């Protein structure tokens, strides 16, 4: 009887030991500690529809993110600012980050080449998420999402300071542009027939439009753009004329050397100012000029006197020239280049029609 009892007690002890070993094995199989997870109610979280996280689980050697993605996770890039040495692995819709300190990982950065998504506070029941779906070549970018929760107060302060510095730099650049443009206004010609024609292209949406036409005589090639900006280029006698093309920030720039005289250097070639053309154009930019304008004058003749400026569409050409008194002259030409109407707008944009052709 005693022998059977001893056997029964030993059997129970063995079961208990196996159970302990099984539990211990499960714990240590997960990296030495029991997993901790956070499941998110994504309906109440502002997230990007391309990619979001529904659950994060922390183990002793890794963090696993269960994701919902429009794209295959293994074809995207993942990293975390919390551990530069973390390595990435994938298992279906699970992204795994292996780390020596997984509990420190509370952020995740995701990209696939054309968009970026950033997560923070993944060790809480409600993370914060921001995303960027495009940026230009000049470094400008803007993020959408829960920016208020995502950024810290210190980061918000730094952003406000950066925006203020950017505003001051923009105002400084605009002032420099307005001061330098009259200096270079006119036509500048090289000995071999190349030329720069720098002209007032009027204004649009409240902004001055400075045009630059560059003609290469040998190849009969001409570049002509409005919205050029004029600036100093960091060194003495160094200046830059810059045009930014399209939404992606592609730039066209001419770097010149100018000492204040009647010529400047571009790519080592000298361009000389033509006569008093700049003064002639400036004197023509008055209300009196348009009031006394020969209404039979063609578009080509007026452009020759004032410099080119126009928007074509629907069989007409609509031109805006800036006047010396701060107002604008707005002239409408028909498809044959004949004047249809002339308007004068003062600095407060009060518009007066001074001519309308009768048919």
Rosetta blueprint (number, residue, H / E / L):
1 X L
2 X H
3 X H
4 X H
5 X H
6 X H
7 X H
8 X H
9 X H
10 X H
11 X H
12 X H
13 X H
14 X H
15 X H
16 X H
17 X H
18 X H
19 X H
20 X H
21 X H
22 X H
23 X H
24 X H
25 X H
26 X H
27 X H
28 X H
29 X H
30 X L
31 X L
32 X L
33 X L
34 X L
35 X L
36 X E
37 X E
38 X E
39 X E
40 X L
41 X L
42 X H
43 X H
44 X H
45 X L
46 X L
47 X L
48 X L
49 X L
50 X L
51 X E
52 X E
53 X E
54 X E
55 X E
56 X E
57 X E
58 X E
59 X L
60 X L
61 X L
62 X E
63 X E
64 X E
65 X E
66 X E
67 X E
68 X E
69 X E
70 X L
71 X L
72 X L
73 X H
74 X H
75 X H
76 X L
77 X E
78 X E
79 X E
80 X L
81 X L
82 X L
83 X L
84 X L
85 X L
86 X L
87 X E
88 X E
89 X E
90 X E
91 X E
92 X L
93 X L
94 X E
95 X E
96 X E
97 X E
98 X E
99 X L
100 X L
101 X L
102 X H
103 X H
104 X H
105 X L
106 X L
107 X L
108 X E
109 X E
110 X E
111 X E
112 X L
113 X L
114 X L
115 X L
116 X E
117 X E
118 X E
119 X E
120 X E
121 X L
122 X L
123 X L
124 X L
125 X L
126 X L
127 X L
128 X E
129 X E
130 X E
131 X E
132 X E
133 X L
134 X L
135 X E
136 X L
137 X L
138 X L
139 X L
140 X L
141 X E
142 X L
143 X L
144 X E
145 X E
146 X L
147 X H
148 X H
149 X H
150 X H
151 X L
152 X L
153 X H
154 X H
155 X H
156 X H
157 X H
158 X H
159 X H
160 X H
161 X H
162 X H
163 X H
164 X H
165 X H
166 X H
167 X H
168 X H
169 X H
170 X H
171 X H
172 X H
173 X H
174 X H
175 X H
176 X H
177 X H
178 X H
179 X H
180 X H
181 X H
182 X H
183 X H
184 X H
185 X L
186 X E
187 X E
188 X E
189 X E
190 X L
191 X L
192 X L
193 X L
194 X L
195 X E
196 X E
197 X E
198 X E
199 X E
200 X E
201 X E
202 X E
203 X E
204 X E
205 X L
206 X L
207 X E
208 X E
209 X E
210 X E
211 X E
212 X E
213 X E
214 X E
215 X E
216 X E
217 X L
218 X L
219 X L
220 X L
221 X E
222 X E
223 X E
224 X E
225 X E
226 X L
227 X L
228 X L
229 X E
230 X E
231 X E
232 X E
233 X L
234 X L
235 X L
236 X L
237 X L
238 X E
239 X E
240 X E
241 X E
242 X E
243 X E
244 X E
245 X E
246 X L
247 X L
248 X L
249 X L
250 X E
251 X E
252 X E
253 X E
254 X E
255 X E
256 X E
257 X E
258 X E
259 X L
260 X L
261 X L
262 X L
263 X E
264 X E
265 X E
266 X E
267 X L
268 X L
269 X E
270 X E
271 X E
272 X E
273 X E
274 X L
275 X L
276 X L
277 X H
278 X H
279 X H
280 X H
281 X H
282 X H
283 X H
284 X H
285 X L
286 X L
287 X H
288 X H
289 X H
290 X H
291 X H
292 X L
293 X L
294 X L
295 X L
296 X L
297 X L
298 X E
299 X H
300 X H
301 X H
302 X H
303 X H
304 X H
305 X H
306 X H
307 X L
308 X L
309 X L
310 X L
311 X E
312 X E
313 X E
314 X L
315 X L
316 X E
317 X E
318 X E
319 X E
320 X E
321 X E
322 X E
323 X L
324 X L
325 X L
326 X L
327 X L
328 X E
329 X E
330 X E
331 X E
332 X E
333 X E
334 X L
335 X L
336 X L
337 X L
338 X E
339 X E
340 X E
341 X E
342 X E
343 X E
344 X E
345 X E
346 X L
347 X L
348 X L
349 X L
350 X L
351 X E
352 X E
353 X E
354 X E
355 X E
356 X E
357 X L
358 X L
359 X L
